Amino acid sequence: MFQSEERKVGERGQVTIPKELREKLDIHGGDEVIIHEEDGKITIEKPVSRDELAEGYRQYAESSEALAEEMADVSREADQYHDDAPDW
């Protein structure tokens, strides 16, 4: 985990992101970042790339498909036991 450290703001409002954080977050010179304020704090984020977004959707679709298959299996199993239920 990165330890916080103080940085000076330059005349033009520039602040250097510490090397350890740039390496950890894979941020390089020329990369775009998102800067926003929330609850009096400034947050700098690396935007999600199209490839990362597509991968996230792919993983979600796979997990949804696996869940649907599991639910179908459970439903078939329940149908088998339903036939064994007593007629009260």
C-alpha positions as a Markdown table, in Angstrom:
| # | Residue | x | y | z |
|---|---|---|---|---|
| 1 | Met | 0.0 | 0.0 | 0.0 |
| 2 | Phe | 1.3 | 3.4 | -0.9 |
| 3 | Gln | 2.2 | 5.8 | 1.9 |
| 4 | Ser | 0.9 | 9.3 | 1.4 |
| 5 | Glu | 3.3 | 12.1 | 0.8 |
| 6 | Glu | 3.2 | 15.8 | 0.4 |
| 7 | Arg | 3.7 | 17.4 | -3.0 |
| 8 | Lys | 4.0 | 21.0 | -4.0 |
| 9 | Val | 1.6 | 22.5 | -6.5 |
| 10 | Gly | 3.5 | 24.3 | -9.3 |
| 11 | Glu | 2.7 | 27.8 | -10.5 |
| 12 | Arg | 0.4 | 26.4 | -13.2 |
| 13 | Gly | -1.4 | 24.0 | -10.8 |
| 14 | Gln | 0.6 | 21.0 | -11.8 |
| 15 | Val | 1.4 | 18.1 | -9.3 |
| 16 | Thr | 3.6 | 15.1 | -10.1 |
| 17 | Ile | 2.0 | 11.8 | -9.4 |
| 18 | Pro | 4.6 | 9.7 | -7.4 |
| 19 | Lys | 6.5 | 7.1 | -9.4 |
| 20 | Glu | 5.3 | 4.3 | -7.2 |
| 21 | Leu | 1.7 | 5.1 | -7.9 |
| 22 | Arg | 2.2 | 5.6 | -11.6 |
| 23 | Glu | 3.9 | 2.2 | -11.8 |
| 24 | Lys | 1.2 | 0.5 | -9.7 |
| 25 | Leu | -1.6 | 2.0 | -11.7 |
| 26 | Asp | 0.2 | 1.7 | -15.1 |
| 27 | Ile | 0.0 | 5.4 | -15.8 |
| 28 | His | 2.6 | 6.8 | -18.3 |
| 29 | Gly | 3.4 | 10.2 | -19.6 |
| 30 | Gly | 0.8 | 11.2 | -22.2 |
| 31 | Asp | -2.0 | 9.0 | -20.6 |
| 32 | Glu | -5.3 | 10.7 | -19.8 |
| 33 | Val | -6.7 | 10.7 | -16.3 |
| 34 | Ile | -10.0 | 11.7 | -14.8 |
| 35 | Ile | -9.9 | 14.3 | -12.0 |
| 36 | His | -12.9 | 15.1 | -9.9 |
| 37 | Glu | -13.8 | 16.5 | -6.5 |
| 38 | Glu | -15.8 | 14.6 | -4.0 |
| 39 | Asp | -16.5 | 15.6 | -0.4 |
| 40 | Gly | -13.7 | 18.2 | -0.4 |
| 41 | Lys | -11.1 | 15.7 | -1.8 |
| 42 | Ile | -9.5 | 15.6 | -5.2 |
| 43 | Thr | -9.5 | 12.2 | -6.9 |
| 44 | Ile | -7.4 | 11.2 | -9.9 |
| 45 | Glu | -8.4 | 8.0 | -11.7 |
| 46 | Lys | -7.2 | 6.1 | -14.7 |
| 47 | Pro | -10.1 | 5.8 | -17.1 |
| 48 | Val | -11.3 | 2.3 | -18.1 |
| 49 | Ser | -10.2 | 1.4 | -21.6 |
| 50 | Arg | -12.5 | -0.1 | -24.2 |
| 51 | Asp | -10.6 | -3.4 | -23.9 |
| 52 | Glu | -11.0 | -3.4 | -20.1 |
| 53 | Leu | -14.7 | -2.6 | -20.4 |
| 54 | Ala | -15.2 | -5.3 | -23.0 |
| 55 | Glu | -13.5 | -7.8 | -20.8 |
| 56 | Gly | -15.7 | -6.9 | -17.9 |
| 57 | Tyr | -18.8 | -7.4 | -20.0 |
| 58 | Arg | -17.5 | -10.7 | -21.2 |
| 59 | Gln | -16.8 | -11.9 | -17.7 |
| 60 | Tyr | -20.3 | -10.8 | -16.6 |
| 61 | Ala | -21.9 | -12.6 | -19.5 |
| 62 | Glu | -20.0 | -15.8 | -18.7 |
| 63 | Ser | -21.0 | -15.7 | -15.0 |
| 64 | Ser | -24.6 | -15.0 | -16.0 |
| 65 | Glu | -24.6 | -17.9 | -18.3 |
| 66 | Ala | -23.1 | -20.2 | -15.7 |
| 67 | Leu | -25.7 | -19.1 | -13.2 |
| 68 | Ala | -28.5 | -19.7 | -15.7 |
| 69 | Glu | -27.2 | -23.2 | -16.3 |
| 70 | Glu | -27.0 | -23.9 | -12.6 |
| 71 | Met | -30.6 | -22.7 | -12.1 |
| 72 | Ala | -31.7 | -25.0 | -14.9 |
| 73 | Asp | -30.0 | -28.0 | -13.3 |
| 74 | Val | -31.6 | -27.2 | -10.0 |
| 75 | Ser | -35.0 | -26.8 | -11.6 |
| 76 | Arg | -34.6 | -30.2 | -13.4 |
| 77 | Glu | -33.6 | -31.8 | -10.1 |
| 78 | Ala | -36.6 | -30.3 | -8.3 |
| 79 | Asp | -38.9 | -31.6 | -11.1 |
| 80 | Gln | -37.6 | -35.1 | -10.4 |
| 81 | Tyr | -38.4 | -34.9 | -6.7 |
| 82 | His | -41.7 | -33.2 | -7.4 |
| 83 | Asp | -43.0 | -36.5 | -8.9 |
| 84 | Asp | -42.1 | -38.2 | -5.6 |
| 85 | Ala | -44.2 | -35.8 | -3.5 |
| 86 | Pro | -47.2 | -37.3 | -1.6 |
| 87 | Asp | -50.7 | -36.3 | -2.7 |
| 88 | Trp | -52.1 | -34.9 | 0.6 |
